Amino acid sequence: MGERLKVFALVAILGFFAGIIAQITADYIIPAIMAILPQLVQIKFLVSGFAGACLTLVLVSAWAYITGSSER
């Protein structure tokens, strides 16, 4: 059980840093890109792909937590 908590803590820390990077991106990088290439940022499949990646990570984490280890 301790190893699983370490993995979840690591994922939480990585998620925290990903959130910081996402905020910096939203505040500085996306406005700069929109000024340079306005059509690129408005493509819906980029937003859908990002949302799908986040949802998949949540679902896989939940599945791994629910199923547990096969070495019992």
C-alpha positions, -999 to 999 in steps of 0.1 A, spaced: 0 0 0 29 23 7 43 21 -28 9 30 -42 7 61 -20 42 71 -33 30 68 -69 -1 89 -62 20 115 -44 44 117 -73 15 120 -98 0 148 -75 33 167 -75 36 163 -113 0 175 -116 8 205 -94 37 215 -116 16 208 -147 -10 232 -134 17 259 -128 29 254 -164 -7 255 -177 -13 288 -159 19 304 -172 10 291 -207 -25 306 -204 -12 340 -192 18 345 -214 23 320 -242 -12 316 -256 -18 354 -260 16 357 -278 7 328 -301 -27 342 -307 -12 375 -318 12 357 -342 -10 328 -354 -47 334 -345 -61 305 -365 -38 279 -349 -50 285 -313 -87 285 -323 -86 250 -337 -110 229 -316 -92 196 -319 -62 210 -299 -85 218 -270 -103 185 -274 -71 166 -274 -59 182 -243 -92 176 -225 -91 139 -237 -55 135 -224 -66 148 -189 -97 127 -188 -77 96 -198 -52 102 -170 -80 105 -145 -97 73 -157 -65 52 -158 -56 64 -123 -91 55 -110 -89 21 -127 -54 14 -113 -66 23 -78 -98 2 -80 -83 -29 -95 -53 -29 -72 -23 -52 -75 -24 -87 -88 3 -98 -64 -19 -104 -34 
